[in-house]
Amino acid sequence: MTGAVDVIRRGEGRFFVGDDPAQALAEITFTREAGGRIVIDHTRVSELMKGRGLGSSLVMEVVALARSEGITIRPVCPFAKKLLEDPACADVLYRED
């Protein structure tokens, strides 16, 4: 399965893949903290779409959003947290000091 179904769309507090937001084939959800900081709370990829790198692509969409807004990300989702520990994401990863 390729093509339009792989397009990442933005919704309220989420990015998703699929034509129907109510039945997303993959999604990442987030909320906002004080100052606009993004909190990633969940990443999900359906069995049909696993193994295509969509989870990573969704996290990188949130990274791009954070960079464009000049804010940081606090990942609660273990998958997102692992990806954001990459030095390439150090500029957006929120660290409590």
N, C-alpha and C positions, 0 to 999 in steps of 0.2 A: 504494500500500500504506500503510495507516494503522492506528491503533488499538494493540492490545496489543503488536504487534511493535515499536513505538516505545518501549516501557517500558524504562527503563534499570535493569538488575539489577546487584547487587554479587556478585562472586565473590572468591576468595582472590587478592589482589594485582591485581584488575582490576574494571572495570565493563564491562558488555556489553549488547548489544541482541539479542534473539532468544529463542526458547523453549528452544533446545538450547545449553547452554554450550560444547559441543564444536564447534558449527557456528555461532558467533556471526556475526550480520550486520554488526556493528560492535563494536569493543572498544578499550579503553585499558588498558595494563598498566603496573604500577609495582611498585617494591620499596621497602624502608625502609632508611635509613641510621641511623647512631648518633643517638640522641636522637629517633628517630621520623621524621625528615625523609623526605618522599616523593620518590622519583626516578621520574619518568615516562619510560619507555623506548620506548614504542611506541603509536601510535594507528593503527587500521585501520578503514576503512569499505568494505564490499563494493560492487562496481559497482552492484548492485541498489538500494543505499541511498544512493548518492552524491547530493550536491546538496540534501540535506534538513537540513543543519546538525547532523547527528549527531556529527561529530567535535568540533565546538565544545561541544555539549551534554555530551559525555563528559569533556572537559577541565574544564568547569565543575562536574561532579560531584566531580572530584578537588579542585578549589578549595574547594568546600563542605565536603568531608571535612577538608581541611587547616585551614580556619577553625574547624570544630567542635572540632578537637583542639588548636588553638593552635600549629600547626607550619608549616613552610615547605615549598616544593616546589622541587626542582632538576630542571628539564626537560632531558632528553637528546634526546628526540624533537623534531625541528625544527618540526613542526606545533604541538605544545604550547608550545614555547619562544616561537614567534611570538605566540601568543595570550596567553601570560602576560606579555609585555612591555607589554600594555595597562596604563595607570595604574590601572585599576579592580582589577587583580590585584597591585598593588605590595605589599600587606600580606602576601601569601603567597609571593612570588617570592624564592627564596634568592639572595643576592648574596654572592660572595666579596669580602671587603674586603682 
